[in-house]
Amino acid sequence: MQRRDFLKVVGGVGVVAVAPSLIEGRLYAEDGTLYTSYKKVQLSDAEGKPLLASQLDKEVNYVFNYPYAGTSCMLIALPHPTEKNVKLTSEDGVQYIWKGGVGKERNIVAFSSICPHQLTHINKSDTFISYLKTGGKTMGCTKSMPCHDKGEVIVCGSHLSVYDPKKGAKVLGGPAPQPLASIVLEHHDDDTLWAVGVLGPDKFHEFFRAFKPELKEQYGGKRKAKKLVKDKAPTVTLAEFTKDIIRY
């Protein structure tokens, strides 16, 4: 599907109204769309079997790598349905629309783990960014914030940026200049989950430049880390993926 055909389908409202996997390339449209398609990849368990949406435990941090072999993402089944058609704004002022969660309850979301502030991310050695479940406390949520003592937010412990996963990882507090990039998911009739693209501005290029030693140690080098994920993306819990989970 070409850009002009896509714009005809959405009717100028900025909401992806067709299956994202049918869209090719990158869209920077005046109507608020900011979307990049990548390989359509099925989420699987550690043994390579298809991961089913109904198998996900709610409020558990899951991790898979996408769209590159060295870029980690978080997958969360939230306790409640997400909001729909949330308007978000990038660091440079471009607006785009996040459609909402997928699955029968519309509560399953996925985001790149790279914090747009200073590129903190989920890695195999230690992790400062993660989802905080219901009732969890964080120094990032002050008494004046709606998330205070309520949890259900993503927190980057490096500098206490707080994101609302129910609203497309919209920034609630802290120094982050824009939301986390959203990994666009498709939920099929057989209950399988597929990653098909990235919505919102990503930090992939800055990430690859900044973490060459880490990429060499954990993925065998920058070139291997930059390979696009194909076919399947093994998905495990955060506790299985990283050695140390750090929260504040």
C-alpha positions as a Python dict, from the first residue, in 0.01 Angstrom:
ca = {
    (1, 'M'): (0, 0, 0),
    (2, 'Q'): (138, 336, -104),
    (3, 'R'): (120, 651, 106),
    (4, 'R'): (-146, 819, -109),
    (5, 'D'): (-370, 511, -86),
    (6, 'F'): (-320, 495, 288),
    (7, 'L'): (-433, 856, 325),
    (8, 'K'): (-747, 779, 126),
    (9, 'V'): (-828, 492, 360),
    (10, 'V'): (-789, 688, 682),
    (11, 'G'): (-980, 985, 547),
    (12, 'G'): (-742, 1240, 692),
    (13, 'V'): (-810, 1159, 1057),
    (14, 'G'): (-466, 1016, 1129),
    (15, 'V'): (-579, 674, 1257),
    (16, 'V'): (-445, 354, 1098),
    (17, 'A'): (-768, 205, 961),
    (18, 'V'): (-614, -95, 782),
    (19, 'A'): (-391, -377, 897),
    (20, 'P'): (-52, -212, 965),
    (21, 'S'): (129, -503, 798),
    (22, 'L'): (-23, -393, 465),
    (23, 'I'): (160, -61, 479),
    (24, 'E'): (507, -47, 329),
    (25, 'G'): (784, 196, 413),
    (26, 'R'): (774, 505, 631),
    (27, 'L'): (494, 758, 669),
    (28, 'Y'): (542, 1116, 787),
    (29, 'A'): (197, 1246, 700),
    (30, 'E'): (45, 1583, 768),
    (31, 'D'): (-258, 1414, 925),
    (32, 'G'): (-68, 1300, 1230),
    (33, 'T'): (63, 961, 1118),
    (34, 'L'): (418, 865, 1211),
    (35, 'Y'): (472, 498, 1129),
    (36, 'T'): (755, 276, 1003),
    (37, 'S'): (687, -78, 882),
    (38, 'Y'): (934, -360, 945),
    (39, 'K'): (930, -735, 896),
    (40, 'K'): (611, -901, 1015),
    (41, 'V'): (735, -1124, 1299),
    (42, 'Q'): (545, -1372, 1513),
    (43, 'L'): (600, -1357, 1887),
    (44, 'S'): (697, -1698, 2024),
    (45, 'D'): (788, -1853, 2356),
    (46, 'A'): (1146, -1947, 2443),
    (47, 'E'): (1101, -2284, 2270),
    (48, 'G'): (984, -2128, 1945),
    (49, 'K'): (615, -2213, 1984),
    (50, 'P'): (364, -1938, 1897),
    (51, 'L'): (292, -1710, 2191),
    (52, 'L'): (-82, -1681, 2249),
    (53, 'A'): (-236, -1365, 2384),
    (54, 'S'): (-443, -1566, 2631),
    (55, 'Q'): (-122, -1712, 2779),
    (56, 'L'): (10, -1376, 2896),
    (57, 'D'): (-9, -1308, 3268),
    (58, 'K'): (-140, -963, 3341),
    (59, 'E'): (105, -699, 3462),
    (60, 'V'): (411, -915, 3397),
    (61, 'N'): (705, -757, 3215),
    (62, 'Y'): (778, -959, 2901),
    (63, 'V'): (1069, -888, 2667),
    (64, 'F'): (1136, -956, 2299),
    (65, 'N'): (1377, -803, 2049),
    (66, 'Y'): (1237, -608, 1752),
    (67, 'P'): (1278, -473, 1490),
    (68, 'Y'): (1651, -537, 1524),
    (69, 'A'): (1828, -826, 1694),
    (70, 'G'): (1979, -587, 1947),
    (71, 'T'): (1681, -361, 2029),
    (72, 'S'): (1471, -487, 2319),
    (73, 'C'): (1101, -423, 2363),
    (74, 'M'): (857, -465, 2648),
    (75, 'L'): (527, -653, 2615),
    (76, 'I'): (259, -605, 2880),
    (77, 'A'): (-94, -735, 2932),
    (78, 'L'): (-243, -448, 3129),
    (79, 'P'): (-512, -503, 3395),
    (80, 'H'): (-765, -292, 3203),
    (81, 'P'): (-836, -198, 2840),
    (82, 'T'): (-631, 91, 2707),
    (83, 'E'): (-762, 419, 2582),
    (84, 'K'): (-824, 448, 2208),
    (85, 'N'): (-693, 691, 1947),
    (86, 'V'): (-461, 878, 2180),
    (87, 'K'): (-294, 1185, 2032),
    (88, 'L'): (80, 1195, 2106),
    (89, 'T'): (353, 1444, 2021),
    (90, 'S'): (715, 1380, 1929),
    (91, 'E'): (1011, 1580, 2057),
    (92, 'D'): (1011, 1792, 1741),
    (93, 'G'): (638, 1863, 1759),
    (94, 'V'): (503, 1604, 1514),
    (95, 'Q'): (167, 1466, 1626),
    (96, 'Y'): (59, 1108, 1572),
    (97, 'I'): (-221, 876, 1682),
    (98, 'W'): (-182, 563, 1895),
    (99, 'K'): (-478, 332, 1832),
    (100, 'G'): (-470, 136, 2158),
    (101, 'G'): (-407, -215, 2284),
    (102, 'V'): (-480, -541, 2107),
    (103, 'G'): (-632, -873, 2215),
    (104, 'K'): (-985, -960, 2322),
    (105, 'E'): (-964, -713, 2610),
    (106, 'R'): (-765, -454, 2411),
    (107, 'N'): (-512, -452, 2693),
    (108, 'I'): (-196, -590, 2532),
    (109, 'V'): (68, -330, 2446),
    (110, 'A'): (431, -325, 2338),
    (111, 'F'): (691, -49, 2340),
    (112, 'S'): (1055, -7, 2257),
    (113, 'S'): (1248, -13, 2584),
    (114, 'I'): (1481, 269, 2475),
    (115, 'C'): (1409, 572, 2691),
    (116, 'P'): (1419, 885, 2470),
    (117, 'H'): (1587, 1089, 2743),
    (118, 'Q'): (1933, 929, 2756),
    (119, 'L'): (1875, 590, 2589),
    (120, 'T'): (1842, 379, 2903),
    (121, 'H'): (1707, 40, 2790),
    (122, 'I'): (1644, -320, 2885),
    (123, 'N'): (1965, -519, 2841),
    (124, 'K'): (2098, -856, 2950),
    (125, 'S'): (2317, -724, 3234),
    (126, 'D'): (2087, -486, 3419),
    (127, 'T'): (1764, -303, 3359),
    (128, 'F'): (1647, 34, 3492),
    (129, 'I'): (1328, 63, 3285),
    (130, 'S'): (1021, -155, 3343),
    (131, 'Y'): (647, -165, 3404),
    (132, 'L'): (530, -106, 3762),
    (133, 'K'): (220, -309, 3846),
    (134, 'T'): (-96, -192, 4023),
    (135, 'G'): (-27, -52, 4369),
    (136, 'G'): (344, -21, 4306),
    (137, 'K'): (533, 283, 4426),
    (138, 'T'): (799, 484, 4247),
    (139, 'M'): (992, 799, 4323),
    (140, 'G'): (892, 915, 3975),
    (141, 'C'): (527, 962, 4078),
    (142, 'T'): (493, 1251, 4320),
    (143, 'K'): (185, 1315, 4535),
    (144, 'S'): (56, 1563, 4281),
    (145, 'M'): (56, 1302, 4001),
    (146, 'P'): (-240, 1069, 3931),
    (147, 'C'): (-9, 766, 3938),
    (148, 'H'): (104, 827, 4298),
    (149, 'D'): (85, 495, 4490),
    (150, 'K'): (-125, 349, 4206),
    (151, 'G'): (136, 199, 3977),
    (152, 'E'): (34, 85, 3626),
    (153, 'V'): (311, 295, 3472),
    (154, 'I'): (643, 240, 3298),
    (155, 'V'): (930, 395, 3491),
    (156, 'C'): (1285, 466, 3380),
    (157, 'G'): (1487, 456, 3700),
    (158, 'S'): (1787, 634, 3549),
    (159, 'H'): (1625, 979, 3570),
    (160, 'L'): (1267, 895, 3677),
    (161, 'S'): (1082, 947, 3352),
    (162, 'V'): (731, 802, 3386),
    (163, 'Y'): (513, 678, 3099),
    (164, 'D'): (146, 578, 3081),
    (165, 'P'): (111, 251, 2884),
    (166, 'K'): (-268, 293, 2873),
    (167, 'K'): (-212, 604, 2661),
    (168, 'G'): (61, 488, 2424),
    (169, 'A'): (347, 550, 2671),
    (170, 'K'): (261, 918, 2701),
    (171, 'V'): (500, 1103, 2931),
    (172, 'L'): (353, 1166, 3277),
    (173, 'G'): (662, 1308, 3441),
    (174, 'G'): (1038, 1337, 3434),
    (175, 'P'): (1280, 1463, 3169),
    (176, 'A'): (1177, 1241, 2877),
    (177, 'P'): (1103, 1466, 2575),
    (178, 'Q'): (857, 1230, 2405),
    (179, 'P'): (675, 896, 2450),
    (180, 'L'): (841, 560, 2410),
    (181, 'A'): (815, 434, 2052),
    (182, 'S'): (524, 192, 2024),
    (183, 'I'): (568, -153, 1869),
    (184, 'V'): (261, -208, 1654),
    (185, 'L'): (102, -547, 1718),
    (186, 'E'): (-154, -752, 1530),
    (187, 'H'): (-369, -1007, 1711),
    (188, 'H'): (-491, -1281, 1479),
    (189, 'D'): (-798, -1502, 1504),
    (190, 'D'): (-585, -1794, 1622),
    (191, 'D'): (-480, -1582, 1925),
    (192, 'T'): (-124, -1532, 1797),
    (193, 'L'): (58, -1200, 1826),
    (194, 'W'): (266, -1040, 1552),
    (195, 'A'): (496, -736, 1556),
    (196, 'V'): (468, -543, 1230),
    (197, 'G'): (614, -195, 1275),
    (198, 'V'): (700, 101, 1496),
    (199, 'L'): (471, 397, 1568),
    (200, 'G'): (623, 721, 1685),
    (201, 'P'): (983, 846, 1666),
    (202, 'D'): (1241, 586, 1763),
    (203, 'K'): (1595, 616, 1897),
    (204, 'F'): (1746, 317, 1718),
    (205, 'H'): (2024, 500, 1533),
    (206, 'E'): (2137, 691, 1842),
    (207, 'F'): (2125, 366, 2038),
    (208, 'F'): (2352, 182, 1796),
    (209, 'R'): (2604, 466, 1801),
    (210, 'A'): (2608, 494, 2181),
    (211, 'F'): (2637, 132, 2290),
    (212, 'K'): (2900, -33, 2069),
    (213, 'P'): (3085, -208, 2358),
    (214, 'E'): (2757, -343, 2500),
    (215, 'L'): (2641, -464, 2159),
    (216, 'K'): (2972, -642, 2105),
    (217, 'E'): (2948, -815, 2442),
    (218, 'Q'): (2581, -912, 2427),
    (219, 'Y'): (2516, -962, 2056),
    (220, 'G'): (2857, -1020, 1900),
    (221, 'G'): (2895, -672, 1755),
    (222, 'K'): (2704, -379, 1609),
    (223, 'R'): (2654, -545, 1271),
    (224, 'K'): (2487, -850, 1424),
    (225, 'A'): (2279, -633, 1656),
    (226, 'K'): (2149, -433, 1356),
    (227, 'K'): (2017, -738, 1171),
    (228, 'L'): (1643, -723, 1125),
    (229, 'V'): (1447, -984, 1320),
    (230, 'K'): (1276, -1230, 1085),
    (231, 'D'): (1003, -1490, 1126),
    (232, 'K'): (995, -1520, 1508),
    (233, 'A'): (1075, -1310, 1813),
    (234, 'P'): (1131, -1523, 2126),
    (235, 'T'): (952, -1365, 2422),
    (236, 'V'): (1048, -1420, 2786),
    (237, 'T'): (984, -1251, 3118),
    (238, 'L'): (1207, -962, 3218),
    (239, 'A'): (1345, -1171, 3506),
    (240, 'E'): (1455, -1433, 3254),
    (241, 'F'): (1605, -1178, 3015),
    (242, 'T'): (1816, -965, 3249),
    (243, 'K'): (2040, -1038, 3547),
    (244, 'D'): (1941, -739, 3761),
    (245, 'I'): (1616, -539, 3768),
    (246, 'I'): (1663, -198, 3930),
    (247, 'R'): (1365, 14, 4035),
    (248, 'Y'): (1328, 344, 4221),
}
